[in-house]
Amino acid sequence: MTSSTLRKEILRLTTAEKLELVEEIWDSISEEDGSVPPTPAQREELEHRLAEANADPNGGIPWEEVRDRIRQRMR
């Protein structure tokens, strides 16, 4: 399958299907050895967010719950 054909097929997917595909692709990338390292700006933002999370360990919502809420809104 060519990249052009693949692109056309992807564009035919529903939004929910596209999000699921993106999640699967992202998971496969993160599992690969030699994953793309974060940029300095991304690293700085991650460190900032980690500091905020450590300052308030009971704040926030688990990712699984956030993801489920998003998926419910899309139905």
Predicted model as a PDB file, atoms N, CA, C, CB and O in Angstrom, pLDDT in the B-factor column:
MODEL        1                                                                  
ATOM      1  N   MET A   1       0.849  -1.167   0.000  1.00 80.00           N  
ATOM      2  CA  MET A   1       0.000   0.000   0.000  1.00 80.00           C  
ATOM      3  C   MET A   1       0.897   1.233   0.000  1.00 80.00           C  
ATOM      4  CB  MET A   1      -0.967  -0.004   1.220  1.00 80.00           C  
ATOM      5  O   MET A   1       1.846   1.311   0.781  1.00 80.00           O  
ATOM      6  N   THR A   2       0.610   2.172  -0.850  1.00 92.00           N  
ATOM      7  CA  THR A   2       1.412   3.388  -0.915  1.00 92.00           C  
ATOM      8  C   THR A   2       1.003   4.344   0.196  1.00 92.00           C  
ATOM      9  CB  THR A   2       1.267   4.065  -2.289  1.00 92.00           C  
ATOM     10  O   THR A   2      -0.075   4.208   0.775  1.00 92.00           O  
ATOM     11  N   SER A   3       1.861   5.308   0.489  1.00 92.00           N  
ATOM     12  CA  SER A   3       1.535   6.270   1.542  1.00 92.00           C  
ATOM     13  C   SER A   3       0.319   7.106   1.143  1.00 92.00           C  
ATOM     14  CB  SER A   3       2.744   7.186   1.833  1.00 92.00           C  
ATOM     15  O   SER A   3      -0.459   7.513   2.006  1.00 92.00           O  
ATOM     16  N   SER A   4       0.149   7.362  -0.139  1.00 92.00           N  
ATOM     17  CA  SER A   4      -1.013   8.118  -0.606  1.00 92.00           C  
ATOM     18  C   SER A   4      -2.301   7.338  -0.360  1.00 92.00           C  
ATOM     19  CB  SER A   4      -0.872   8.452  -2.100  1.00 92.00           C  
ATOM     20  O   SER A   4      -3.297   7.907   0.086  1.00 92.00           O  
ATOM     21  N   THR A   5      -2.283   6.050  -0.647  1.00 94.00           N  
ATOM     22  CA  THR A   5      -3.448   5.204  -0.419  1.00 94.00           C  
ATOM     23  C   THR A   5      -3.735   5.107   1.074  1.00 94.00           C  
ATOM     24  CB  THR A   5      -3.232   3.800  -1.021  1.00 94.00           C  
ATOM     25  O   THR A   5      -4.887   5.192   1.499  1.00 94.00           O  
ATOM     26  N   LEU A   6      -2.694   4.930   1.857  1.00 94.00           N  
ATOM     27  CA  LEU A   6      -2.850   4.840   3.302  1.00 94.00           C  
ATOM     28  C   LEU A   6      -3.458   6.119   3.861  1.00 94.00           C  
ATOM     29  CB  LEU A   6      -1.503   4.558   3.969  1.00 94.00           C  
ATOM     30  O   LEU A   6      -4.360   6.074   4.697  1.00 94.00           O  
ATOM     31  N   ARG A   7      -2.960   7.256   3.396  1.00 94.00           N  
ATOM     32  CA  ARG A   7      -3.488   8.552   3.848  1.00 94.00           C  
ATOM     33  C   ARG A   7      -4.972   8.667   3.546  1.00 94.00           C  
ATOM     34  CB  ARG A   7      -2.727   9.710   3.182  1.00 94.00           C  
ATOM     35  O   ARG A   7      -5.742   9.115   4.395  1.00 94.00           O  
ATOM     36  N   LYS A   8      -5.387   8.269   2.344  1.00 95.00           N  
ATOM     37  CA  LYS A   8      -6.806   8.332   1.977  1.00 95.00           C  
ATOM     38  C   LYS A   8      -7.650   7.444   2.882  1.00 95.00           C  
ATOM     39  CB  LYS A   8      -6.998   7.918   0.514  1.00 95.00           C  
ATOM     40  O   LYS A   8      -8.746   7.827   3.292  1.00 95.00           O  
ATOM     41  N   GLU A   9      -7.137   6.260   3.191  1.00 95.00           N  
ATOM     42  CA  GLU A   9      -7.859   5.349   4.073  1.00 95.00           C  
ATOM     43  C   GLU A   9      -7.982   5.926   5.487  1.00 95.00           C  
ATOM     44  CB  GLU A   9      -7.156   3.986   4.117  1.00 95.00           C  
ATOM     45  O   GLU A   9      -9.032   5.814   6.120  1.00 95.00           O  
ATOM     46  N   ILE A  10      -6.919   6.534   5.967  1.00 96.00           N  
ATOM     47  CA  ILE A  10      -6.948   7.135   7.300  1.00 96.00           C  
ATOM     48  C   ILE A  10      -7.974   8.258   7.361  1.00 96.00           C  
ATOM     49  CB  ILE A  10      -5.558   7.665   7.684  1.00 96.00           C  
ATOM     50  O   ILE A  10      -8.708   8.377   8.342  1.00 96.00           O  
ATOM     51  N   LEU A  11      -8.029   9.075   6.328  1.00 96.00           N  
ATOM     52  CA  LEU A  11      -8.969  10.198   6.310  1.00 96.00           C  
ATOM     53  C   LEU A  11     -10.428   9.736   6.285  1.00 96.00           C  
ATOM     54  CB  LEU A  11      -8.693  11.084   5.106  1.00 96.00           C  
ATOM     55  O   LEU A  11     -11.326  10.513   6.607  1.00 96.00           O  
ATOM     56  N   ARG A  12     -10.667   8.494   5.911  1.00 96.00           N  
ATOM     57  CA  ARG A  12     -12.032   7.952   5.906  1.00 96.00           C  
ATOM     58  C   ARG A  12     -12.477   7.485   7.287  1.00 96.00           C  
ATOM     59  CB  ARG A  12     -12.130   6.796   4.924  1.00 96.00           C  
ATOM     60  O   ARG A  12     -13.665   7.253   7.510  1.00 96.00           O  
ATOM     61  N   LEU A  13     -11.544   7.347   8.205  1.00 96.00           N  
ATOM     62  CA  LEU A  13     -11.871   6.886   9.549  1.00 96.00           C  
ATOM     63  C   LEU A  13     -12.670   7.934  10.306  1.00 96.00           C  
ATOM     64  CB  LEU A  13     -10.600   6.539  10.317  1.00 96.00           C  
ATOM     65  O   LEU A  13     -12.593   9.126  10.010  1.00 96.00           O  
ATOM     66  N   THR A  14     -13.441   7.474  11.289  1.00 96.00           N  
ATOM     67  CA  THR A  14     -14.134   8.410  12.169  1.00 96.00           C  
ATOM     68  C   THR A  14     -13.102   9.060  13.087  1.00 96.00           C  
ATOM     69  CB  THR A  14     -15.252   7.691  12.999  1.00 96.00           C  
ATOM     70  O   THR A  14     -11.968   8.591  13.185  1.00 96.00           O  
ATOM     71  N   THR A  15     -13.487  10.110  13.738  1.00 96.00           N  
ATOM     72  CA  THR A  15     -12.579  10.779  14.667  1.00 96.00           C  
ATOM     73  C   THR A  15     -12.143   9.819  15.772  1.00 96.00           C  
ATOM     74  CB  THR A  15     -13.250  12.027  15.276  1.00 96.00           C  
ATOM     75  O   THR A  15     -10.967   9.782  16.132  1.00 96.00           O  
ATOM     76  N   ALA A  16     -13.067   9.056  16.301  1.00 96.00           N  
ATOM     77  CA  ALA A  16     -12.723   8.100  17.360  1.00 96.00           C  
ATOM     78  C   ALA A  16     -11.719   7.063  16.853  1.00 96.00           C  
ATOM     79  CB  ALA A  16     -13.994   7.397  17.883  1.00 96.00           C  
ATOM     80  O   ALA A  16     -10.780   6.704  17.564  1.00 96.00           O  
ATOM     81  N   GLU A  17     -11.917   6.585  15.629  1.00 96.00           N  
ATOM     82  CA  GLU A  17     -10.989   5.610  15.054  1.00 96.00           C  
ATOM     83  C   GLU A  17      -9.610   6.222  14.826  1.00 96.00           C  
ATOM     84  CB  GLU A  17     -11.543   5.063  13.736  1.00 96.00           C  
ATOM     85  O   GLU A  17      -8.589   5.569  15.042  1.00 96.00           O  
ATOM     86  N   LYS A  18      -9.586   7.478  14.391  1.00 96.00           N  
ATOM     87  CA  LYS A  18      -8.305   8.163  14.187  1.00 96.00           C  
ATOM     88  C   LYS A  18      -7.558   8.314  15.506  1.00 96.00           C  
ATOM     89  CB  LYS A  18      -8.526   9.544  13.544  1.00 96.00           C  
ATOM     90  O   LYS A  18      -6.348   8.094  15.563  1.00 96.00           O  
ATOM     91  N   LEU A  19      -8.267   8.687  16.561  1.00 96.00           N  
ATOM     92  CA  LEU A  19      -7.634   8.836  17.870  1.00 96.00           C  
ATOM     93  C   LEU A  19      -7.088   7.500  18.370  1.00 96.00           C  
ATOM     94  CB  LEU A  19      -8.630   9.412  18.883  1.00 96.00           C  
ATOM     95  O   LEU A  19      -5.999   7.438  18.940  1.00 96.00           O  
ATOM     96  N   GLU A  20      -7.843   6.454  18.156  1.00 96.00           N  
ATOM     97  CA  GLU A  20      -7.375   5.124  18.562  1.00 96.00           C  
ATOM     98  C   GLU A  20      -6.115   4.742  17.780  1.00 96.00           C  
ATOM     99  CB  GLU A  20      -8.486   4.064  18.342  1.00 96.00           C  
ATOM    100  O   GLU A  20      -5.173   4.184  18.344  1.00 96.00           O  
ATOM    101  N   LEU A  21      -6.107   5.043  16.490  1.00 96.00           N  
ATOM    102  CA  LEU A  21      -4.938   4.750  15.659  1.00 96.00           C  
ATOM    103  C   LEU A  21      -3.723   5.549  16.126  1.00 96.00           C  
ATOM    104  CB  LEU A  21      -5.239   5.056  14.183  1.00 96.00           C  
ATOM    105  O   LEU A  21      -2.617   5.018  16.221  1.00 96.00           O  
ATOM    106  N   VAL A  22      -3.941   6.826  16.412  1.00 95.00           N  
ATOM    107  CA  VAL A  22      -2.840   7.667  16.900  1.00 95.00           C  
ATOM    108  C   VAL A  22      -2.287   7.098  18.204  1.00 95.00           C  
ATOM    109  CB  VAL A  22      -3.313   9.132  17.107  1.00 95.00           C  
ATOM    110  O   VAL A  22      -1.073   7.039  18.396  1.00 95.00           O  
ATOM    111  N   GLU A  23      -3.168   6.686  19.085  1.00 94.00           N  
ATOM    112  CA  GLU A  23      -2.729   6.108  20.364  1.00 94.00           C  
ATOM    113  C   GLU A  23      -1.899   4.845  20.129  1.00 94.00           C  
ATOM    114  CB  GLU A  23      -3.950   5.784  21.261  1.00 94.00           C  
ATOM    115  O   GLU A  23      -0.862   4.652  20.765  1.00 94.00           O  
ATOM    116  N   GLU A  24      -2.352   3.997  19.227  1.00 94.00           N  
ATOM    117  CA  GLU A  24      -1.613   2.771  18.928  1.00 94.00           C  
ATOM    118  C   GLU A  24      -0.252   3.078  18.304  1.00 94.00           C  
ATOM    119  CB  GLU A  24      -2.428   1.876  17.992  1.00 94.00           C  
ATOM    120  O   GLU A  24       0.747   2.441  18.637  1.00 94.00           O  
ATOM    121  N   ILE A  25      -0.219   4.047  17.405  1.00 91.00           N  
ATOM    122  CA  ILE A  25       1.049   4.431  16.784  1.00 91.00           C  
ATOM    123  C   ILE A  25       1.989   5.001  17.840  1.00 91.00           C  
ATOM    124  CB  ILE A  25       0.820   5.460  15.650  1.00 91.00           C  
ATOM    125  O   ILE A  25       3.166   4.643  17.887  1.00 91.00           O  
ATOM    126  N   TRP A  26       1.473   5.882  18.682  1.00 87.00           N  
ATOM    127  CA  TRP A  26       2.305   6.487  19.719  1.00 87.00           C  
ATOM    128  C   TRP A  26       2.861   5.410  20.659  1.00 87.00           C  
ATOM    129  CB  TRP A  26       1.494   7.532  20.517  1.00 87.00           C  
ATOM    130  O   TRP A  26       4.040   5.437  21.013  1.00 87.00           O  
ATOM    131  N   ASP A  27       2.006   4.467  21.058  1.00 86.00           N  
ATOM    132  CA  ASP A  27       2.463   3.381  21.926  1.00 86.00           C  
ATOM    133  C   ASP A  27       3.567   2.570  21.259  1.00 86.00           C  
ATOM    134  CB  ASP A  27       1.295   2.467  22.297  1.00 86.00           C  
ATOM    135  O   ASP A  27       4.528   2.171  21.917  1.00 86.00           O  
ATOM    136  N   SER A  28       3.438   2.324  19.961  1.00 87.00           N  
ATOM    137  CA  SER A  28       4.460   1.535  19.264  1.00 87.00           C  
ATOM    138  C   SER A  28       5.778   2.298  19.185  1.00 87.00           C  
ATOM    139  CB  SER A  28       3.981   1.163  17.851  1.00 87.00           C  
ATOM    140  O   SER A  28       6.849   1.696  19.255  1.00 87.00           O  
ATOM    141  N   ILE A  29       5.704   3.608  19.039  1.00 82.00           N  
ATOM    142  CA  ILE A  29       6.921   4.426  18.996  1.00 82.00           C  
ATOM    143  C   ILE A  29       7.599   4.423  20.358  1.00 82.00           C  
ATOM    144  CB  ILE A  29       6.596   5.874  18.561  1.00 82.00           C  
ATOM    145  O   ILE A  29       8.820   4.292  20.447  1.00 82.00           O  
ATOM    146  N   SER A  30       6.815   4.566  21.412  1.00 75.00           N  
ATOM    147  CA  SER A  30       7.406   4.630  22.748  1.00 75.00           C  
ATOM    148  C   SER A  30       8.022   3.303  23.166  1.00 75.00           C  
ATOM    149  CB  SER A  30       6.360   5.048  23.760  1.00 75.00           C  
ATOM    150  O   SER A  30       8.887   3.275  24.042  1.00 75.00           O  
ATOM    151  N   GLU A  31       7.591   2.203  22.556  1.00 77.00           N  
ATOM    152  CA  GLU A  31       8.139   0.889  22.879  1.00 77.00           C  
ATOM    153  C   GLU A  31       9.435   0.589  22.135  1.00 77.00           C  
ATOM    154  CB  GLU A  31       7.122  -0.176  22.568  1.00 77.00           C  
ATOM    155  O   GLU A  31      10.167  -0.328  22.508  1.00 77.00           O  
ATOM    156  N   GLU A  32       9.721   1.351  21.092  1.00 77.00           N  
ATOM    157  CA  GLU A  32      10.915   1.108  20.294  1.00 77.00           C  
ATOM    158  C   GLU A  32      12.167   1.552  21.039  1.00 77.00           C  
ATOM    159  CB  GLU A  32      10.816   1.828  18.952  1.00 77.00           C  
ATOM    160  O   GLU A  32      12.138   2.522  21.797  1.00 77.00           O  
ATOM    161  N   ASP A  33      13.248   0.846  20.819  1.00 68.00           N  
ATOM    162  CA  ASP A  33      14.534   1.281  21.356  1.00 68.00           C  
ATOM    163  C   ASP A  33      14.946   2.539  20.612  1.00 68.00           C  
ATOM    164  CB  ASP A  33      15.623   0.161  21.225  1.00 68.00           C  
ATOM    165  O   ASP A  33      14.665   2.691  19.424  1.00 68.00           O  
ATOM    166  N   GLY A  34      15.607   3.427  21.312  1.00 66.00           N  
ATOM    167  CA  GLY A  34      16.082   4.650  20.664  1.00 66.00           C  
ATOM    168  C   GLY A  34      14.962   5.611  20.345  1.00 66.00           C  
ATOM    169  O   GLY A  34      15.019   6.319  19.339  1.00 66.00           O  
ATOM    170  N   SER A  35      13.937   5.648  21.189  1.00 69.00           N  
ATOM    171  CA  SER A  35      12.843   6.583  20.970  1.00 69.00           C  
ATOM    172  C   SER A  35      13.384   7.997  20.835  1.00 69.00           C  
ATOM    173  CB  SER A  35      11.822   6.504  22.115  1.00 69.00           C  
ATOM    174  O   SER A  35      14.479   8.310  21.302  1.00 69.00           O  
ATOM    175  N   VAL A  36      12.617   8.819  20.206  1.00 76.00           N  
ATOM    176  CA  VAL A  36      13.009  10.205  19.989  1.00 76.00           C  
ATOM    177  C   VAL A  36      13.060  10.915  21.343  1.00 76.00           C  
ATOM    178  CB  VAL A  36      12.021  10.925  19.012  1.00 76.00           C  
ATOM    179  O   VAL A  36      12.062  10.947  22.062  1.00 76.00           O  
ATOM    180  N   PRO A  37      14.208  11.479  21.692  1.00 82.00           N  
ATOM    181  CA  PRO A  37      14.306  12.171  22.986  1.00 82.00           C  
ATOM    182  C   PRO A  37      13.550  13.501  22.946  1.00 82.00           C  
ATOM    183  CB  PRO A  37      15.790  12.414  23.363  1.00 82.00           C  
ATOM    184  O   PRO A  37      13.371  14.079  21.874  1.00 82.00           O  
ATOM    185  N   PRO A  38      13.110  13.984  24.099  1.00 87.00           N  
ATOM    186  CA  PRO A  38      12.412  15.273  24.111  1.00 87.00           C  
ATOM    187  C   PRO A  38      13.365  16.410  23.793  1.00 87.00           C  
ATOM    188  CB  PRO A  38      11.746  15.513  25.468  1.00 87.00           C  
ATOM    189  O   PRO A  38      14.568  16.327  24.041  1.00 87.00           O  
ATOM    190  N   THR A  39      12.803  17.472  23.240  1.00 92.00           N  
ATOM    191  CA  THR A  39      13.588  18.669  22.975  1.00 92.00           C  
ATOM    192  C   THR A  39      13.892  19.354  24.312  1.00 92.00           C  
ATOM    193  CB  THR A  39      12.831  19.638  21.999  1.00 92.00           C  
ATOM    194  O   THR A  39      13.264  19.030  25.319  1.00 92.00           O  
ATOM    195  N   PRO A  40      14.833  20.284  24.338  1.00 96.00           N  
ATOM    196  CA  PRO A  40      15.080  21.005  25.584  1.00 96.00           C  
ATOM    197  C   PRO A  40      13.823  21.691  26.133  1.00 96.00           C  
ATOM    198  CB  PRO A  40      16.168  22.037  25.368  1.00 96.00           C  
ATOM    199  O   PRO A  40      13.597  21.689  27.343  1.00 96.00           O  
ATOM    200  N   ALA A  41      13.018  22.267  25.266  1.00 97.00           N  
ATOM    201  CA  ALA A  41      11.784  22.922  25.712  1.00 97.00           C  
ATOM    202  C   ALA A  41      10.808  21.908  26.301  1.00 97.00           C  
ATOM    203  CB  ALA A  41      11.122  23.672  24.547  1.00 97.00           C  
ATOM    204  O   ALA A  41      10.166  22.178  27.316  1.00 97.00           O  
ATOM    205  N   GLN A  42      10.697  20.743  25.665  1.00 95.00           N  
ATOM    206  CA  GLN A  42       9.819  19.699  26.193  1.00 95.00           C  
ATOM    207  C   GLN A  42      10.333  19.184  27.533  1.00 95.00           C  
ATOM    208  CB  GLN A  42       9.699  18.540  25.191  1.00 95.00           C  
ATOM    209  O   GLN A  42       9.552  18.946  28.454  1.00 95.00           O  
ATOM    210  N   ARG A  43      11.649  19.013  27.640  1.00 96.00           N  
ATOM    211  CA  ARG A  43      12.240  18.549  28.899  1.00 96.00           C  
ATOM    212  C   ARG A  43      11.963  19.564  30.017  1.00 96.00           C  
ATOM    213  CB  ARG A  43      13.771  18.324  28.735  1.00 96.00           C  
ATOM    214  O   ARG A  43      11.623  19.183  31.137  1.00 96.00           O  
ATOM    215  N   GLU A  44      12.111  20.851  29.707  1.00 98.00           N  
ATOM    216  CA  GLU A  44      11.843  21.895  30.696  1.00 98.00           C  
ATOM    217  C   GLU A  44      10.383  21.848  31.149  1.00 98.00           C  
ATOM    218  CB  GLU A  44      12.178  23.286  30.117  1.00 98.00           C  
ATOM    219  O   GLU A  44      10.088  21.953  32.340  1.00 98.00           O  
ATOM    220  N   GLU A  45       9.476  21.690  30.184  1.00 98.00           N  
ATOM    221  CA  GLU A  45       8.047  21.608  30.526  1.00 98.00           C  
ATOM    222  C   GLU A  45       7.764  20.376  31.369  1.00 98.00           C  
ATOM    223  CB  GLU A  45       7.183  21.583  29.252  1.00 98.00           C  
ATOM    224  O   GLU A  45       6.992  20.453  32.325  1.00 98.00           O  
ATOM    225  N   LEU A  46       8.365  19.252  31.041  1.00 96.00           N  
ATOM    226  CA  LEU A  46       8.182  18.030  31.833  1.00 96.00           C  
ATOM    227  C   LEU A  46       8.676  18.224  33.259  1.00 96.00           C  
ATOM    228  CB  LEU A  46       8.916  16.852  31.182  1.00 96.00           C  
ATOM    229  O   LEU A  46       8.016  17.805  34.210  1.00 96.00           O  
ATOM    230  N   GLU A  47       9.830  18.855  33.408  1.00 97.00           N  
ATOM    231  CA  GLU A  47      10.367  19.109  34.744  1.00 97.00           C  
ATOM    232  C   GLU A  47       9.448  20.043  35.537  1.00 97.00           C  
ATOM    233  CB  GLU A  47      11.779  19.712  34.647  1.00 97.00           C  
ATOM    234  O   GLU A  47       9.243  19.853  36.736  1.00 97.00           O  
ATOM    235  N   HIS A  48       8.899  21.052  34.856  1.00 97.00           N  
ATOM    236  CA  HIS A  48       7.961  21.977  35.496  1.00 97.00           C  
ATOM    237  C   HIS A  48       6.713  21.225  35.972  1.00 97.00           C  
ATOM    238  CB  HIS A  48       7.566  23.114  34.519  1.00 97.00           C  
ATOM    239  O   HIS A  48       6.261  21.406  37.103  1.00 97.00           O  
ATOM    240  N   ARG A  49       6.169  20.387  35.099  1.00 94.00           N  
ATOM    241  CA  ARG A  49       4.961  19.635  35.453  1.00 94.00           C  
ATOM    242  C   ARG A  49       5.237  18.638  36.573  1.00 94.00           C  
ATOM    243  CB  ARG A  49       4.411  18.901  34.224  1.00 94.00           C  
ATOM    244  O   ARG A  49       4.396  18.438  37.450  1.00 94.00           O  
ATOM    245  N   LEU A  50       6.401  18.018  36.548  1.00 94.00           N  
ATOM    246  CA  LEU A  50       6.763  17.087  37.611  1.00 94.00           C  
ATOM    247  C   LEU A  50       6.854  17.816  38.948  1.00 94.00           C  
ATOM    248  CB  LEU A  50       8.097  16.390  37.290  1.00 94.00           C  
ATOM    249  O   LEU A  50       6.387  17.301  39.964  1.00 94.00           O  
ATOM    250  N   ALA A  51       7.446  19.001  38.959  1.00 96.00           N  
ATOM    251  CA  ALA A  51       7.538  19.789  40.184  1.00 96.00           C  
ATOM    252  C   ALA A  51       6.146  20.137  40.707  1.00 96.00           C  
ATOM    253  CB  ALA A  51       8.351  21.071  39.938  1.00 96.00           C  
ATOM    254  O   ALA A  51       5.898  20.065  41.911  1.00 96.00           O  
ATOM    255  N   GLU A  52       5.235  20.515  39.803  1.00 93.00           N  
ATOM    256  CA  GLU A  52       3.859  20.816  40.208  1.00 93.00           C  
ATOM    257  C   GLU A  52       3.170  19.579  40.778  1.00 93.00           C  
ATOM    258  CB  GLU A  52       3.057  21.362  39.017  1.00 93.00           C  
ATOM    259  O   GLU A  52       2.473  19.662  41.789  1.00 93.00           O  
ATOM    260  N   ALA A  53       3.368  18.431  40.128  1.00 90.00           N  
ATOM    261  CA  ALA A  53       2.751  17.191  40.598  1.00 90.00           C  
ATOM    262  C   ALA A  53       3.300  16.802  41.969  1.00 90.00           C  
ATOM    263  CB  ALA A  53       2.989  16.053  39.587  1.00 90.00           C  
ATOM    264  O   ALA A  53       2.548  16.360  42.837  1.00 90.00           O  
ATOM    265  N   ASN A  54       4.593  16.963  42.164  1.00 94.00           N  
ATOM    266  CA  ASN A  54       5.196  16.632  43.453  1.00 94.00           C  
ATOM    267  C   ASN A  54       4.723  17.571  44.555  1.00 94.00           C  
ATOM    268  CB  ASN A  54       6.714  16.679  43.350  1.00 94.00           C  
ATOM    269  O   ASN A  54       4.615  17.168  45.713  1.00 94.00           O  
ATOM    270  N   ALA A  55       4.440  18.825  44.198  1.00 95.00           N  
ATOM    271  CA  ALA A  55       3.960  19.806  45.174  1.00 95.00           C  
ATOM    272  C   ALA A  55       2.537  19.492  45.619  1.00 95.00           C  
ATOM    273  CB  ALA A  55       4.025  21.219  44.587  1.00 95.00           C  
ATOM    274  O   ALA A  55       2.151  19.836  46.736  1.00 95.00           O  
ATOM    275  N   ASP A  56       1.748  18.842  44.759  1.00 93.00           N  
ATOM    276  CA  ASP A  56       0.355  18.495  45.086  1.00 93.00           C  
ATOM    277  C   ASP A  56       0.073  17.070  44.613  1.00 93.00           C  
ATOM    278  CB  ASP A  56      -0.651  19.506  44.429  1.00 93.00           C  
ATOM    279  O   ASP A  56      -0.561  16.874  43.576  1.00 93.00           O  
ATOM    280  N   PRO A  57       0.544  16.073  45.372  1.00 86.00           N  
ATOM    281  CA  PRO A  57       0.400  14.678  44.923  1.00 86.00           C  
ATOM    282  C   PRO A  57      -1.048  14.197  44.790  1.00 86.00           C  
ATOM    283  CB  PRO A  57       1.118  13.779  45.875  1.00 86.00           C  
ATOM    284  O   PRO A  57      -1.303  13.209  44.101  1.00 86.00           O  
ATOM    285  N   ASN A  58      -1.990  14.873  45.432  1.00 88.00           N  
ATOM    286  CA  ASN A  58      -3.397  14.467  45.326  1.00 88.00           C  
ATOM    287  C   ASN A  58      -4.139  15.206  44.227  1.00 88.00           C  
ATOM    288  CB  ASN A  58      -4.101  14.692  46.643  1.00 88.00           C  
ATOM    289  O   ASN A  58      -5.322  14.952  43.997  1.00 88.00           O  
ATOM    290  N   GLY A  59      -3.460  16.114  43.548  1.00 88.00           N  
ATOM    291  CA  GLY A  59      -4.093  16.863  42.466  1.00 88.00           C  
ATOM    292  C   GLY A  59      -4.085  16.054  41.177  1.00 88.00           C  
ATOM    293  O   GLY A  59      -3.359  15.068  41.049  1.00 88.00           O  
ATOM    294  N   GLY A  60      -4.889  16.480  40.246  1.00 88.00           N  
ATOM    295  CA  GLY A  60      -4.904  15.825  38.935  1.00 88.00           C  
ATOM    296  C   GLY A  60      -5.816  14.620  38.869  1.00 88.00           C  
ATOM    297  O   GLY A  60      -6.418  14.207  39.861  1.00 88.00           O  
ATOM    298  N   ILE A  61      -5.900  14.071  37.674  1.00 90.00           N  
ATOM    299  CA  ILE A  61      -6.758  12.925  37.378  1.00 90.00           C  
ATOM    300  C   ILE A  61      -5.917  11.898  36.636  1.00 90.00           C  
ATOM    301  CB  ILE A  61      -8.019  13.346  36.536  1.00 90.00           C  
ATOM    302  O   ILE A  61      -5.142  12.262  35.752  1.00 90.00           O  
ATOM    303  N   PRO A  62      -6.056  10.625  36.977  1.00 91.00           N  
ATOM    304  CA  PRO A  62      -5.283   9.598  36.255  1.00 91.00           C  
ATOM    305  C   PRO A  62      -5.589   9.617  34.754  1.00 91.00           C  
ATOM    306  CB  PRO A  62      -5.585   8.199  36.830  1.00 91.00           C  
ATOM    307  O   PRO A  62      -6.721   9.877  34.345  1.00 91.00           O  
ATOM    308  N   TRP A  63      -4.558   9.337  33.937  1.00 93.00           N  
ATOM    309  CA  TRP A  63      -4.697   9.362  32.484  1.00 93.00           C  
ATOM    310  C   TRP A  63      -5.839   8.481  32.008  1.00 93.00           C  
ATOM    311  CB  TRP A  63      -3.405   8.925  31.828  1.00 93.00           C  
ATOM    312  O   TRP A  63      -6.597   8.881  31.124  1.00 93.00           O  
ATOM    313  N   GLU A  64      -5.975   7.306  32.569  1.00 95.00           N  
ATOM    314  CA  GLU A  64      -7.012   6.384  32.113  1.00 95.00           C  
ATOM    315  C   GLU A  64      -8.398   7.010  32.252  1.00 95.00           C  
ATOM    316  CB  GLU A  64      -6.945   5.069  32.901  1.00 95.00           C  
ATOM    317  O   GLU A  64      -9.254   6.842  31.383  1.00 95.00           O  
ATOM    318  N   GLU A  65      -8.612   7.734  33.352  1.00 95.00           N  
ATOM    319  CA  GLU A  65      -9.902   8.389  33.565  1.00 95.00           C  
ATOM    320  C   GLU A  65     -10.107   9.524  32.568  1.00 95.00           C  
ATOM    321  CB  GLU A  65     -10.003   8.922  35.001  1.00 95.00           C  
ATOM    322  O   GLU A  65     -11.203   9.685  32.031  1.00 95.00           O  
ATOM    323  N   VAL A  66      -9.083  10.298  32.320  1.00 95.00           N  
ATOM    324  CA  VAL A  66      -9.170  11.390  31.342  1.00 95.00           C  
ATOM    325  C   VAL A  66      -9.487  10.821  29.961  1.00 95.00           C  
ATOM    326  CB  VAL A  66      -7.844  12.208  31.304  1.00 95.00           C  
ATOM    327  O   VAL A  66     -10.382  11.305  29.268  1.00 95.00           O  
ATOM    328  N   ARG A  67      -8.742   9.789  29.572  1.00 95.00           N  
ATOM    329  CA  ARG A  67      -8.950   9.171  28.257  1.00 95.00           C  
ATOM    330  C   ARG A  67     -10.382   8.650  28.135  1.00 95.00           C  
ATOM    331  CB  ARG A  67      -7.939   8.020  28.028  1.00 95.00           C  
ATOM    332  O   ARG A  67     -11.023   8.842  27.102  1.00 95.00           O  
ATOM    333  N   ASP A  68     -10.888   7.990  29.183  1.00 96.00           N  
ATOM    334  CA  ASP A  68     -12.251   7.456  29.145  1.00 96.00           C  
ATOM    335  C   ASP A  68     -13.278   8.579  29.015  1.00 96.00           C  
ATOM    336  CB  ASP A  68     -12.535   6.626  30.406  1.00 96.00           C  
ATOM    337  O   ASP A  68     -14.263   8.436  28.290  1.00 96.00           O  
ATOM    338  N   ARG A  69     -13.057   9.684  29.705  1.00 95.00           N  
ATOM    339  CA  ARG A  69     -13.976  10.825  29.599  1.00 95.00           C  
ATOM    340  C   ARG A  69     -13.986  11.379  28.175  1.00 95.00           C  
ATOM    341  CB  ARG A  69     -13.581  11.936  30.600  1.00 95.00           C  
ATOM    342  O   ARG A  69     -15.046  11.691  27.632  1.00 95.00           O  
ATOM    343  N   ILE A  70     -12.819  11.499  27.582  1.00 95.00           N  
ATOM    344  CA  ILE A  70     -12.739  12.002  26.204  1.00 95.00           C  
ATOM    345  C   ILE A  70     -13.465  11.067  25.256  1.00 95.00           C  
ATOM    346  CB  ILE A  70     -11.272  12.165  25.766  1.00 95.00           C  
ATOM    347  O   ILE A  70     -14.222  11.516  24.395  1.00 95.00           O  
ATOM    348  N   ARG A  71     -13.243   9.791  25.406  1.00 95.00           N  
ATOM    349  CA  ARG A  71     -13.900   8.825  24.522  1.00 95.00           C  
ATOM    350  C   ARG A  71     -15.405   8.851  24.693  1.00 95.00           C  
ATOM    351  CB  ARG A  71     -13.377   7.422  24.785  1.00 95.00           C  
ATOM    352  O   ARG A  71     -16.134   8.702  23.712  1.00 95.00           O  
ATOM    353  N   GLN A  72     -15.895   9.037  25.922  1.00 95.00           N  
ATOM    354  CA  GLN A  72     -17.340   9.109  26.154  1.00 95.00           C  
ATOM    355  C   GLN A  72     -17.935  10.335  25.492  1.00 95.00           C  
ATOM    356  CB  GLN A  72     -17.645   9.123  27.651  1.00 95.00           C  
ATOM    357  O   GLN A  72     -19.045  10.268  24.964  1.00 95.00           O  
ATOM    358  N   ARG A  73     -17.226  11.453  25.508  1.00 94.00           N  
ATOM    359  CA  ARG A  73     -17.722  12.676  24.875  1.00 94.00           C  
ATOM    360  C   ARG A  73     -17.819  12.526  23.365  1.00 94.00           C  
ATOM    361  CB  ARG A  73     -16.820  13.853  25.220  1.00 94.00           C  
ATOM    362  O   ARG A  73     -18.657  13.155  22.718  1.00 94.00           O  
ATOM    363  N   MET A  74     -16.951  11.686  22.811  1.00 93.00           N  
ATOM    364  CA  MET A  74     -16.912  11.536  21.358  1.00 93.00           C  
ATOM    365  C   MET A  74     -17.994  10.597  20.835  1.00 93.00           C  
ATOM    366  CB  MET A  74     -15.557  11.031  20.932  1.00 93.00           C  
ATOM    367  O   MET A  74     -18.227  10.541  19.628  1.00 93.00           O  
ATOM    368  N   ARG A  75     -18.640   9.877  21.702  1.00 88.00           N  
ATOM    369  CA  ARG A  75     -19.684   8.917  21.271  1.00 88.00           C  
ATOM    370  C   ARG A  75     -20.990   9.595  21.032  1.00 88.00           C  
ATOM    371  CB  ARG A  75     -19.875   7.823  22.297  1.00 88.00           C  
ATOM    372  O   ARG A  75     -21.967   8.941  20.667  1.00 88.00           O  
TER     373      ARG A  75                                                      
ENDMDL                                                                          
END                                                                             
